[in-house]
Amino acid sequence: MAQGRDDHGGIEDLFPDDAGAETSPEGSAARSDADPAATVASTDRRRRPAKKRRLSVVGVAGELLITAGVLVLMFLGWQLWLDDQLSAPRLKNEATGLSQQWDKDAQKPTAAPSQPASDISQNPPVQTAPKNAERFALLAIPRFGTDFYRPIAEGVSVSQVLNKYEVGHYPSTQMPGDIGNFVIASHRSAYGGALHRIHELEVGDHIFIETQDGWYQYSFRNLEYVKPTGVGVLDPVPQQDGVAATQRLLTLTTCNPFYSTAERIIGYSVFDKFTPRADGPPKEIAATVNGGS
């Protein structure tokens, strides 16, 4: 019996009287009746971790959305501005390389059929239509600076031409030197943005189209704003369907306003003269053609 009392005494030491009372239903009820605030506090402690988890999820989601927004803005800034600045030197170098290759392959051009060879400056050669997406000409606009020198490829496919940083030629329109309308297009911003500054052109500004035969010089006349459906700008005589052309025209087309496709801004120019490759580039663009030298 003495040994049993010793064991019982050990149990009482591990679980004091107040702890034992707390485990009984009667004890719990008594404590709740005596201190309602303790019950509320206990409930709050049980709810608090769930609230913290919800707040934590919302906070993480918010941070992710902010980060995603910043990344989108950075991408747009790169695509719509920085990429144009970085691609310009590369495109100029590619244009210079193509011009130099034409110099190596140069042969004295002949006048257009039925035109006297002695008057080639006013009766320039007409190149045959190239293959789709093939580079066949170069664009130089002194108003845009000596570093502005861009390749022109056949076609206006977004995926095959325009988004490849090319200026594109509408295949349904005339070739340089031909009577009618030579129409080219480019992005206004992004993918090289060749015609980003088209609105800065002034009456009389010269625009040069270079081919393997030489340089076609045009003088700028005016701008026009049309809807995206305004395909009349592609007519041999712009906006005059069915009228026979008597002049050699150059038409530039791009989007308007900046970073939008709501409209098209159109630039019209008329042919001045042709300079054969054998005579070297016109003085006004010599620095551009010769790589800035």
ZIJOHU-V406721 format. One record per residue. N is the residue number from 1. RES is the residue in three letters. OMEGA is omega as a letter, one per 30 degrees, with the letter a starting at -180 (999 if undefined). Layout:
n: <N | N>
res: <RES | RES>
omega: <OMEGA | OMEGA>
This chain:
n: <1 | 2 | 3 | 4 | 5 | 6 | 7 | 8 | 9 | 10 | 11 | 12 | 13 | 14 | 15 | 16 | 17 | 18 | 19 | 20 | 21 | 22 | 23 | 24 | 25 | 26 | 27 | 28 | 29 | 30 | 31 | 32 | 33 | 34 | 35 | 36 | 37 | 38 | 39 | 40 | 41 | 42 | 43 | 44 | 45 | 46 | 47 | 48 | 49 | 50 | 51 | 52 | 53 | 54 | 55 | 56 | 57 | 58 | 59 | 60 | 61 | 62 | 63 | 64 | 65 | 66 | 67 | 68 | 69 | 70 | 71 | 72 | 73 | 74 | 75 | 76 | 77 | 78 | 79 | 80 | 81 | 82 | 83 | 84 | 85 | 86 | 87 | 88 | 89 | 90 | 91 | 92 | 93 | 94 | 95 | 96 | 97 | 98 | 99 | 100 | 101 | 102 | 103 | 104 | 105 | 106 | 107 | 108 | 109 | 110 | 111 | 112 | 113 | 114 | 115 | 116 | 117 | 118 | 119 | 120 | 121 | 122 | 123 | 124 | 125 | 126 | 127 | 128 | 129 | 130 | 131 | 132 | 133 | 134 | 135 | 136 | 137 | 138 | 139 | 140 | 141 | 142 | 143 | 144 | 145 | 146 | 147 | 148 | 149 | 150 | 151 | 152 | 153 | 154 | 155 | 156 | 157 | 158 | 159 | 160 | 161 | 162 | 163 | 164 | 165 | 166 | 167 | 168 | 169 | 170 | 171 | 172 | 173 | 174 | 175 | 176 | 177 | 178 | 179 | 180 | 181 | 182 | 183 | 184 | 185 | 186 | 187 | 188 | 189 | 190 | 191 | 192 | 193 | 194 | 195 | 196 | 197 | 198 | 199 | 200 | 201 | 202 | 203 | 204 | 205 | 206 | 207 | 208 | 209 | 210 | 211 | 212 | 213 | 214 | 215 | 216 | 217 | 218 | 219 | 220 | 221 | 222 | 223 | 224 | 225 | 226 | 227 | 228 | 229 | 230 | 231 | 232 | 233 | 234 | 235 | 236 | 237 | 238 | 239 | 240 | 241 | 242 | 243 | 244 | 245 | 246 | 247 | 248 | 249 | 250 | 251 | 252 | 253 | 254 | 255 | 256 | 257 | 258 | 259 | 260 | 261 | 262 | 263 | 264 | 265 | 266 | 267 | 268 | 269 | 270 | 271 | 272 | 273 | 274 | 275 | 276 | 277 | 278 | 279 | 280 | 281 | 282 | 283 | 284 | 285 | 286 | 287 | 288 | 289 | 290 | 291 | 292 | 293>
res: <MET | ALA | GLN | GLY | ARG | ASP | ASP | HIS | GLY | GLY | ILE | GLU | ASP | LEU | PHE | PRO | ASP | ASP | ALA | GLY | ALA | GLU | THR | SER | PRO | GLU | GLY | SER | ALA | ALA | ARG | SER | ASP | ALA | ASP | PRO | ALA | ALA | THR | VAL | ALA | SER | THR | ASP | ARG | ARG | ARG | ARG | PRO | ALA | LYS | LYS | ARG | ARG | LEU | SER | VAL | VAL | GLY | VAL | ALA | GLY | GLU | LEU | LEU | ILE | THR | ALA | GLY | VAL | LEU | VAL | LEU | MET | PHE | LEU | GLY | TRP | GLN | LEU | TRP | LEU | ASP | ASP | GLN | LEU | SER | ALA | PRO | ARG | LEU | LYS | ASN | GLU | ALA | THR | GLY | LEU | SER | GLN | GLN | TRP | ASP | LYS | ASP | ALA | GLN | LYS | PRO | THR | ALA | ALA | PRO | SER | GLN | PRO | ALA | SER | ASP | ILE | SER | GLN | ASN | PRO | PRO | VAL | GLN | THR | ALA | PRO | LYS | ASN | ALA | GLU | ARG | PHE | ALA | LEU | LEU | ALA | ILE | PRO | ARG | PHE | GLY | THR | ASP | PHE | TYR | ARG | PRO | ILE | ALA | GLU | GLY | VAL | SER | VAL | SER | GLN | VAL | LEU | ASN | LYS | TYR | GLU | VAL | GLY | HIS | TYR | PRO | SER | THR | GLN | MET | PRO | GLY | ASP | ILE | GLY | ASN | PHE | VAL | ILE | ALA | SER | HIS | ARG | SER | ALA | TYR | GLY | GLY | ALA | LEU | HIS | ARG | ILE | HIS | GLU | LEU | GLU | VAL | GLY | ASP | HIS | ILE | PHE | ILE | GLU | THR | GLN | ASP | GLY | TRP | TYR | GLN | TYR | SER | PHE | ARG | ASN | LEU | GLU | TYR | VAL | LYS | PRO | THR | GLY | VAL | GLY | VAL | LEU | ASP | PRO | VAL | PRO | GLN | GLN | ASP | GLY | VAL | ALA | ALA | THR | GLN | ARG | LEU | LEU | THR | LEU | THR | THR | CYS | ASN | PRO | PHE | TYR | SER | THR | ALA | GLU | ARG | ILE | ILE | GLY | TYR | SER | VAL | PHE | ASP | LYS | PHE | THR | PRO | ARG | ALA | ASP | GLY | PRO | PRO | LYS | GLU | ILE | ALA | ALA | THR | VAL | ASN | GLY | GLY | SER>
omega: <l | a | l | l | l | l | a | l | l | l | l | l | a | a | a | a | a | l | l | l | a | a | a | l | a | a | a | a | a | a | l | l | a | a | l | a | l | l | l | l | l | l | l | l | l | a | a | l | l | l | l | l | l | l | a | l | l | l | l | l | l | l | l | l | l | l | l | l | l | l | l | l | l | l | l | l | l | a | a | a | a | a | l | a | a | a | a | l | l | a | l | l | l | l | l | l | l | l | l | l | l | l | a | a | a | l | a | a | l | l | l | a | l | l | a | a | a | a | a | a | l | l | a | l | l | a | l | a | l | l | l | l | l | l | a | a | l | a | l | a | a | l | a | l | a | a | a | a | a | l | l | l | a | l | l | l | a | a | a | a | a | l | l | l | a | l | a | l | l | a | a | a | a | l | l | l | a | l | a | a | l | a | l | a | l | l | l | l | a | a | l | l | a | a | l | a | a | a | a | a | l | a | a | l | l | l | a | l | a | l | l | a | a | a | l | a | l | l | a | a | a | l | l | l | a | l | l | l | a | a | l | l | a | a | l | l | a | l | l | a | l | l | a | a | l | a | l | a | l | l | l | l | l | a | l | f | l | l | a | l | a | a | l | l | a | l | a | l | l | a | l | a | l | l | l | l | a | a | a | a | l | a | a | a | a | a | l | a | a | l | l | a | 999>
